[in-house]
Amino acid sequence: MRKPNRLVVALVALNACSIAALLASISGVGVLPVASAQPDQPKPSPFNSGEKLNQMVVQLESMNRKLTDLEKKLTSGISVKVTEMPEVIVRDPAKKK
């Protein structure tokens, strides 16, 4: 029986490692640990809804102020000056296309 070639054995082993890494990345399992970009800052907890609610309240108050300003402008009246008017074509309703 023939001895296996070392190069073939090495290529098969490399192939097996590549397939394992590919399957791990597809399944979402990390092969190598990934360093976080900002390790000093704590991750926000998904259970800390109080902070999120406060942010939402601030944003809603801001939107409410903007909407109130728009309503005031609309109720006080808007001045419109037409500088160009497209040609108006009046069609005879008795005629059909």
C-alpha positions in Angstrom: 0.0 0.0 0.0 1.2 3.5 -0.8 2.1 6.1 1.8 -0.2 9.2 1.7 1.5 12.3 0.4 2.1 14.9 3.1 0.9 17.7 0.9 -2.4 16.0 0.3 -2.9 15.3 4.1 -2.1 19.0 4.8 -4.6 20.2 2.2 -7.3 17.9 3.5 -6.7 19.2 7.1 -6.7 22.8 5.8 -10.0 22.1 4.0 -11.6 20.7 7.1 -10.6 23.7 9.2 -12.0 26.1 6.5 -15.3 24.2 6.4 -15.5 24.3 10.2 -14.9 28.1 10.2 -17.4 28.6 7.5 -20.1 26.6 9.3 -19.3 28.4 12.5 -19.7 31.8 10.9 -23.0 30.8 9.2 -24.4 29.6 12.4 -23.4 32.7 14.3 -20.9 31.1 16.6 -17.7 33.2 16.8 -14.5 31.3 16.0 -12.3 34.1 17.3 -13.2 36.5 20.1 -14.0 40.0 18.8 -12.7 42.9 20.8 -15.3 45.6 21.5 -14.6 49.1 20.1 -15.3 50.8 23.4 -14.6 48.4 26.3 -15.0 51.1 29.0 -18.6 51.9 28.3 -21.2 49.5 29.6 -23.6 47.9 27.2 -27.2 49.2 27.6 -29.4 46.7 29.3 -32.5 45.5 27.3 -34.3 45.6 30.6 -33.6 49.3 31.3 -36.8 50.7 29.8 -36.8 53.7 32.1 -34.0 55.4 30.2 -35.6 54.6 26.8 -39.0 55.9 28.0 -37.3 59.2 29.2 -35.7 59.6 25.8 -39.0 59.0 24.0 -40.8 61.5 26.3 -38.1 64.2 25.4 -38.5 63.4 21.7 -42.3 63.6 21.9 -42.2 66.9 23.8 -39.9 68.3 21.0 -42.3 67.1 18.3 -45.2 68.6 20.2 -43.5 72.0 20.4 -42.8 71.9 16.6 -46.3 70.9 15.8 -47.7 73.7 18.0 -45.5 76.2 16.2 -46.8 74.9 12.8 -50.4 75.1 14.0 -49.9 78.7 15.2 -48.4 79.7 11.8 -51.3 78.0 9.9 -54.0 79.6 12.0 -52.4 83.1 11.8 -52.6 82.9 8.0 -50.0 82.4 5.3 -49.1 85.1 2.8 -48.7 83.6 -0.7 -47.5 85.5 -3.7 -47.8 83.8 -7.1 -45.0 84.8 -9.4 -45.6 82.3 -12.2 -48.7 80.6 -13.3 -48.9 77.7 -15.7 -51.2 77.9 -18.6 -54.7 76.9 -17.7 -56.5 74.8 -20.3 -60.3 74.6 -19.8 -61.7 71.5 -21.5 -65.3 71.3 -22.8 -67.1 68.7 -20.6 -69.4 68.0 -23.5 -66.6 66.6 -25.6 -65.2 63.2 -24.7 -61.7 62.1 -25.3 
